[in-house]
Amino acid sequence: MKKSFSPPRAKQISKKLVKHNDVRIDEYYWLRERGNTKVIDYLNKENDYLKEQMKHTEEFQNSLFEEMKGRIKEDDTTVPYKLNGYWYITRYEKGKDYPIYSRKKETLDAEEEILFDCNEMAQGHAYFKLGGISISPDNTMASFSVDTLSRRLYTIRIKNLVSGEIYPETILNTSGSAAWANDNKTLFYTQKDVVTLRSNKVFKHLLSTHPNGDLEIYEETDETFNTFVYKSKSRKYIIIGSTSTLTSEYRILNANTPQEEFKIFQKRERELEYTISHYGDNFYIVTNNEGATNFKLQRTSELNTEKEYWKDVLEYRPKVLIEDIEIFMDYLVVNERQNGLNCIRIISWNGKEDYYLPFNNETYTVSIGNNPDFDSEFLRYTYNSLTTPSSVIDYNFYSKDKEIRKEQEVLGGKFNKHNYTSERIWATSRDNVKIPMSVVYKKGIKKDGSNPLLISAYGSYGHTVDPYFSSVRLSLLDRGFIYVIAHVRGGEYLGRDWYDNGRLLNKMNTFYDFIDCSKYLIEQKYTSQEHLYAYGGSAGGLLMGTIINLNPELYHGIIAAVPFVDVVTTMLDDTIPLTTGEYDEWGNPNVKEYYDYMKSYSPYDNIEAKNYPNMLVTTGLHDSQVQYWEPAKWVAKLRRLKKDKNKILFHIDMDSGHGGASGRFESLKEVALEYAFLFDLEGIDH
């Protein structure tokens, strides 16, 4: 019998959901039943439908994949970094999907020692991810972790780097990272709740003992917090951190005495945030203490760590956001953000030097790189922009010389950064706030409203999407697309207030900012409604879902990747991963004020019988961050209610989770699908 390729229709089974005397009817609640064969059958039908609808683009998708892959250096190597007498290197070999981790003793001319070849380890797995590698202080052992399901539940193993033996102990359901005490036999790790996936317990494991005998060191009982454990860069302390959206708490233990008890650094106080770094006899604290909204830097003695002893090192400056610090033997490096742009500030401990590294570009991204060596005379940082490939740069504190250790190669022979233009423009929102956008396009484009344009944003958790270079994106730009990142409220591009004004009962600002940016781009003739497309993933997918309920007429097409679209139901279900830890982001819907506000924008709850743009929605069956059923329910309801004949295509990766495919190049196939969807709507076929 010939398969029918009409759009799949999910069965409607009404379920009444009641809260605060408000009744919602969810006809697709049953799609949450992951083990139900009818659910899997429905998801497979969606994949079949997408395949049929995109069949005419398959050859184009393949050529896009090869084009994007062809720009990437297959036999690539990271810039080596030195730690505790060894140079560590990650490299890729041509034709292989996964990295190879190796090291060389003392000099880069020494013989290579393979630590982990992920290509061998991934064999037989549809998904494979190697988690945190932690080397013992005497360099003889490595803890490592593996996830083969994409649920971010890692199994920790221990490898003897002298004999090559992998020890029999298998530590299940962890966050993946671990920290060695200085005795080379005690390992601290974090375990996750297998239902909520919340990191809630820290254990101590003694080498060659059975994990069932591991000692529980700490349990985080507050469901809005996650816990983690790590070692200070100075290697003197094991540190347990426990954080929620707005509150922090740390515990410290001398790494030489792992048998002793952890001591609270500063007990948690609502909305007191801090991070700690150890140097000499002191701890350095980046904190919002004493009303420092954009954070300041303080210091305290190892012996007196409570906040009443904290003293200012860098006083609070309202227009400067301190993002993090990096400590070296002779220098303190501060990563700041001013007017949306990254700054690197360098201060000598002797008080003689205090200056910023110069960056002369209208819109760029710079970040502190991997600097594990406390005694290094170099600061390693990365620099890129929308038109400039990423560079890894070593800056010498003493000579002030800069050396580009590696510049991202764009293969294929066609790329010339001078063929592209980037700019930063500002739209005015409906409440008269200036919203910045980073824009890139190929030179020669006329702003006459005819250009296809893809605008993207995230806008949650204070996460900033900086203007970054992408060789993959060239496939869009070279075919005439303009690409825009909207730095909407809810991120932290313009400081902590920018975040606070886009969360909780201010969340609508995120959505309105994006819509107002879209309108501005149309008004300024960058594009038009017929050629405007939007992209968002995860919480950015929530953004996509809300804007098409509010202003569907603005967009010709939408890509919503792993979208968080069933906000009310998810936030009422504290068994779902991430839910309880996010009350400070979205609000707690058990409180009626937050319930009502959330319901006013939740994409799934606000679908109406009207026209919607063309849409491509993606998810992973094993997604641990946004469960697959959110987009599944959303697509089913949209199909039933929408009045237009526009496409809704739904792609479910049956093997992966929130981050997509695990292979180095497999993810490019997903991008090729997304780009082909856009190009097809624009009538571009090559």
N, C-alpha and C positions, 0 to 999 in steps of 0.2 A: 504494500500500500504506500502511495506517495505521501511524504510528510506534508502537513499543513504548516505554512509559514505565516499565518496571520499572527498578530501580536498575542503573546500568551496572556491569558486571563486567570489570575489567581482566584480560587474559590473564596467566596465571602462567608465567613462564619462570625456572626456578631458576638462580641464580648463587651460587657458593660464594665467600664472603669469609673469608679466614683471616688472623688476626693473633695473635701470642703463643700459637700452637697452639690457638686458640679458633676454632671454625668457626661462621659465621653463614650462613644460607641466605636470600638476598634474592630473592623471586619477582617483584618489580616494579622491579628495577634498570633494566630496559629503558626505563622511562618517562623516563629521563634523556636519551634521544635526541631532542633538540629538533627536528631536521630530519626525523624519521621521521613519515610521513603517518599511520601507525597511532596514534602518540602524539597528534597533533593531533586525529584522529578521536575518540579516547577523551575528550580534554578537551572537545571540542564536545558529546559525548553527555552529559557531566556537566552542562554548561551547559543543555542541553535538558531534562534531568531536573529540575534546579533550577527552571527556568522553569515546567514543568508542575506541580511540587509546590507552587509559590508562586503559581500562576495566580489562585487565588481571592482573593489579597491584592493583586493588581495595582492595583486602584482605590484601595485603602487606601494602598499605597506611593506612588502619585501624589499623594494628598492630604497624606500625611506630607511628601513632598518640597516641595510648595507651602507647607505650613505652616512648615517649617524655613527655606525660602528667604524666606518672607514676613517673618521676623524680622530679616533681614539687610539693611542699607542698601546698595542696589545702587550708587547714585551716591556712593560713599564716597571719602574722601581721608585720607591719613596726615597726622600733624602734621609740618609742614616742619622740616627741620634745616639748619643752615648749615655750610658747609665751603668754605674758601678763596674767600670772596667770593660764593658762590652759595647760594641756598636750594633744597634738593632736595625734591621732592614725588612721591609715588606716588598715583595716583587710579584709581578705577574708574568706568565710565559704565554707566548703566542698560541692561540687556539684553546686556551684553558680559561675556565670561568671564574676560578677562585684564587685567592692570594696564597702565597708561600711566605711563611714567616721564618726568618733566619737571623743569625748573629755572627759577629767576628770578634775575637778577643784582642783588645788593646788597639790594633790598627786595622784599617780597611784592607790592608794587603794580606791579612791573616786568612787562614782557610775558613770557608763558609761552613757553619753548623746549622743544618736544617732543624728548626724547632717543630713546625707544623706545616704540612702540605695539605691545604684544605681541599685540593682537587681529589686526593686519595680519600680523605675523610668523608667527602660528600657523596662518594659512590653509593648507589642504592637508595639515595634519599631524594625525593622530589623537591624538598626544601632543606637548606643547610646554612647554619650561621654559627661561626665561632665567636664566642663571647670573650670576656675579659681574660687576658693572659697576665698572670702575676708571677714574677720570678723571685725565688727565695733570696734572702740577703747574701748567702754564700754562693749564689749562681748555679746551684746544682739541681734545682727542681723548679718546675713550673706548674702552677695550677691553671687550668683552662676550662672553658665551659662550652657546651654545645646545645643548640636548639634545632630540632629537626621537624618541628610542627608549625613554627611561626606563631606560637602563643606567648613567646617571650618568657617561657619557663625553661630555664637552663639547667643542665646537668653538669656539675663540676667533677672533673677528674684531676689526677695529679701525675705528672710525668717526671721520671728521673732523667735529667738531661745528660748524665754521665753514661748510664747504661742504655738509655732509650726505652726502658721499661715503663709502661703505664700501670700504675698501682691499681689493685682491685677495687679500692673504695670508690663508690659512686654516690655522689650527694645530689639528691633530686630536688626539683622545684625551687631553684634559687634564682636570684636576680642576675647571676652570671659572674659578678665580680667577687674578688676575695683579697684579703690582705694578710701578709705573713708577719708574724712577730719576729723579733731579731734572733730567736733561738733556732730558726730554720725548721721547726717542726710543728709550730702552732699556726693554724690558719683560721681566720675569722671570715665569716660569710653571712649573707642575708638570705633568708628563706621567704617564699611568697605563699600567700593563701591560695590554694589551687582553684577556689571558686571565684573570688573577687580579683585575684592576681595582685593584691596589695602586698607590698614588701612590709612584713609586720614583725619578723623575728630575726635576731642576730645570734648565731651559734659560734662556738669555738670547737674546732676539730683538731685532734692530735694525730699526726702522721702515723699511718699503719694501724689505725683503730677503725672499728666499724662505725659508720655514720650514725647508727642507731644509738650509739653511746655518746654522741656529741652533746656538749653542755650548752644549754640555752643561756645566753648572756643577757639578752634584753628582749622584751616584748613591747611593741607599740600597741597599746590597747585603744587609743583614740582612732576611730575609723576614718577620720579626716586627714590623718598623717601617714606618710610613708617613711620607712627607715632604711639606712644604708650604712656601710662601713668601708673605711679606706685608711691609707697610711699617709701621714704628712710627708711633704716633699723633703723635709729635713731628716726623715726616717726615724725620728725620735718617738712619735706618737701613733698609736692606733686610735682612730676617731670614729665614733658612731654619730651619725647625723639623723635627725628626725624632723621632717618639714611638712607643712601644709602649704596652701597657696600663699598665706600671709604671715606665717609664724614659723620660727626655727628653734631648735634646741640641739646642743651637741654634748657628747660625753667623751672624755679623753682618758687614755691609759698609756703609760710608758711602755714602749714596744720591747724593752728589755725585761719587763716583768709581767708577762701575759697571764700569770696565775692570779694577779691582784684584781681588785675591783675597779671598774670605770668610775670616774668622777664627773658629775655634771659641771659643765663649763659655765653656763648661765641658764637657769631654768626658764622654761617657756613662758612667755607673756603674750597675750593676744595682740597680734599685729606688730610684734617685735621680730624683725628679720635680721639675721646676721650669718656670715660665713667666717671661718677662721683659718689662718695660715700661721705656721710656726717658724720663728727665726731667732736664733740665739737663746736668750732667756725670756723671750716675749712671744705673745701671740698678737697678730695683726688682724683686725676685725673690720670687714666691710659691713656696714649696718645702717639701718634707718633710725637708730637710737636718737632720742631727743628731738623728734620731729624732722629728721633729715630725710624728707620724702624721696629725694634722688640719691640717697646714700652718701655716707662719708667714711673716712678711714680712721679707726681708733686703734690704740695699743694698750695691752695690759701685761703684767707679769705672769709667768707660769704659775706662780704661787697664789695669786689673787685674781681669779678669772671672772668674778661676778661683775655686772655692768657698772656698779658704783665705782669700780677702780679703772674703768676705761677712760683713756685720755685721747684727745684729738691729735692725730698726725696730719691729716688733711681736713681742714674745716669744711663745713657744709657750704656748697655753692648751689643755689636753687636752679640754675640753668645748666648745670653739668651733672650728668648721670654717671656714677661710677659703676661699671659693669663687673669688673673683677681686677685682681692684682696678680702679679707674678714676682716672687722673691728670689734674688740671687745673693751671692756672698757679699758683693759690694754695691749692689743697686736694687732699688725697688722700681718695678714697672707697673704703671696704672693704666688700665684700659677704660677710657672715658668716652662719652658720647655727648657732642654739643651740636645743637640745631640739626639733629638727625645723623650727623656724620661721626664716624669712629675717629678717635684720637689716641695716640700712644704717648704717654708721659713717662719720662725717665728721671729718676731722682737718686742721687748718690747718698749712701748712708752717712758719709762724712759731711753732708750739708753743702758741699761746694757746687753741685750741679743740679739743675731742675729745668728741663726743657721738653719740648714736644718734637717728635719726628715730623718732618714736613711731608704733606701729601697735597699735590696740586691738581685736583680734579673736582668737577662740579658734583659728581655723584660716584661713590666708590665704596669698597668694603675692605677693611683691614682688620685682622684679628691676631691675637697672640697665638703662636703655634705651640708645638710640643717642646717643652723646656724642662725635662725631668732632672737635668744635672744642676745641682745647687751651685757648684763651683765654676760654671761656665762663664767665659768672657764674652759670649755671644747671646744676644736675644734673637730667637727665631720667630718670625712672624710671616703671615701670608697677606698678599695684596692682590686684588683684582677689581674689575669694574664691569659694567655691562658690555664694554667693547674690548677690554684687555684681559687676556687669559691669566689664570691664577699663577702667581709667583711665590716661591718659598724663599725668603730672604733672611740671611744672617747679618745682624748688625753688631759690630764690635764696640762694646762700651768704652774701650780705652782709646782706640785709634779713630773711632767715629766712622769707620769705613763700612759700607754696605756691600754684601756679595749676594748676587742672585744665585742661589744654589740649584734652583730648578724652575724653569718656566714651562707651564703646561703646553705641550706640543699639540697643535691642531693639524693633523695630517690631511693629505689629499691635495695639497698644493694650491688650493683656491682661496684660503683665508688670508685676508689682509685687514688688520684692525682699522686702518684708515678709511675703509669702505663703509664704516658704520658710524652713526652719531648717537650720543646719549645726552640726555638733558634731565634736569629736575624742574618740574612745573608744579604749580599750586592751584588747586580748585578751592572755591569758597563754598563751605557747606551751608545748609539751610539755617543753622544757628550762628552763621557768620564766623566760623573757624576755618583757617587755612589748612587744607589737607594736601600734603606733599605726594607727588608721584614721581617715580623714576621711569624714564622712557628710553627705548632704544629702537632704531630702525636703520635701514640701509640708506645711505646718502642718495639724494636725487628724488626722494619721495615728495610729492606735492600734497600739501594739506588742503585737499579739495573735497573731502568727505567720502572719497571713493575707496580708501584704503581699508583692507581687513585689519582688525585690531583685536588682540587678545589682552584682556586686563585680568590680573590675578591679585589675590590678597589672602591673608590669613586672619589677623585681627582678634586673637584671643591669647590668654595666658601671659600677656606681656611679651610674647614672642615676636621678635623683629625679623622681617624678611628683608635683608639688605640687598642692594643691587649687585648681583653676582654674575660672573661670566658663565655661559653655558655653550659648549660646542654643539650640543644637541639642538639648542634653540636656533642655531644658524639655518636649519632646515625651514623654519618659519620665516625668518628675516629675509632669506634669499628668495623667497617666493612672494615677497611684498607685504608681509605682515608687519605691523607695529606691535611691539610688546611693552606692556606697562605693568609695573608693580605699584599698587595703591597702598600707601602707608597709613592705613585707617586706624582710628582709635580702637583700643583693645590690644594693640601691639605696644611696644615701648620705644618706637622710633624717635619720638620727641620727649622722652622722659617718662617717669613713673606716673605723672598726672595723665599722660596720654593713654596709659593702660587703665587707670582707675576710671576714666571717663568713657570706657568701652566695656565695662563688665557690670555684673549684677543689674541694678535698676537703671543703668546707663547703657545697656547692651544695644539698644536700638541705634545709638550713635554709630556703631560699627557698620550696620546695614545702610543707614542713611548716607554715611560718608562714601561708601562704595557707589551707591546710586548717583550721588552728586558728582563724584569723579567721572562716572560714565557720562553723565549729561554734559559736563564741561568738555570732555573729549569730543563729543558730538558738536557742541557749540563752536569749538575752535577748529572744526573741520579736520581733525585727525582721522575721523571715521564718521559713520552714520549708523542708524539703527539696523539697516540691512546688512551691515558688515561688522557689527560689534559682537564679540564673543567674550565669555567670562569663564575663568577657571578657579576652582578652590578645592582643597583637600582636607578631610577630617573636620576640624572646626571651621576651616575655610569652605567645606562642603555645606555646613550649616548656613554660612553666608550666602552660598549659591541658592540654597533652598528658600531662604527668606526673600532675597531680592526678586526671585521670579514670582513669588506671591504678591510682592508689593508693586513691581514695575516690569512685568513680563515683556511688555512691548518694546523695551529698550534693547533687547538682545536677540540676535538671530540664532545663537547657539550657546549652550552651557555644557561644560564638563565638570561633573561633581565626582571627585575621587574619594572613596571610603567616607562618605558624608555622614556627619552627625546630625540627623534630621528629625529624630523622634525625641525631642528634648524632654518633654514632660514625663513621658512613660519611663524613659531611661533614668532620669534623675529621681524618680520615685522608687526605683528598684535598687536597693542597696546591695543586692547580690551580684550586680553587674560590675565588672572591673572598672575602676576609676571613679565610680559614682560618688561615694562619700567624700573622697578627697577633693571634690570639685564644687562643694557647696559655696566656697568663697569666690568661685568664678562665676557660676550661674545663679546661685541662690539655692536655698533649701525649699523645695516645693511643698514640704510638709507645713510650711508657713504660708498662709493664704496669699499674702502680698506677692511673694515670689512665684507662687503657683500661677496666679492671674497674669503676672507680667510675662512669665515664660510661655504660657499658653498663647499670649498675644502675638508671639513671633515664631513659635515652634513650626517648622515647615510642614510636618506631617499633619498637624492639627488645623492648618489654615489653607489647605488645598481647596480650591473652588472650581465650579463649573465654568471655565473660561479658557481662553487661548494661552498656551505656554510655548516657550521657545523650543527648538530642537535640542535634545538632550542626550548626552552619553554619561552613564553612571557606572562606576566601577566599585568593586568590593573584593574581599578575600574571605573564603568560607571560615578560615581559622583566625580572623581578625580579633585581636585581644583588646584593641583600643575602642573601635566602633564596631559593634557586633553586626554581622552580615545582614541580620533581619531588618535593621533600620532602613538601609537603602532598598531592600527587597519590598518591604511594606510600602515605602514611599512611591516606588515605581508602580506597584500594583494599584495604588489609590489614584495616582496621576493618570494612569491609563484609563481608568474607569470614568473619571470626572472631566478630563480636558475636552475642549470643544473643537480643537484644531486638527489638522492632519499632519502636523509636524512629527518628526521621529522621536521616540524614546527608545534608546538602546541601553541594555544592561549587561555588563560583562562581569562574571563572577569567576575569580581565580579559585578553582577548587582545591589548590595545593598550598596556597600561601595565606598570609595575614596582612597586617596593617601596612607593612613596608613594601609589599609586592614581592615579586620573584626574587630569589636569592642569588642567582647567577649574575656574573658581572655584566653580561650583555643581554640576558633574558629580559631585564626591565626595559630595554630599548624597544622590545616588541610591543610593550604596553604603550610607550610613547608614540610609536609608529601608528598604532591604532587610533590614538587620540588625535594626532596630526592629520591622519587620513580622514577622520570624521570632519575636522574643520575644513580641510581642503575640498572635500566633497561638497560641503555646503557652499563653498566659494566657486565651485566649478573648476578647480585646479586639479589636473589629473596627472601631472608629471613633475 
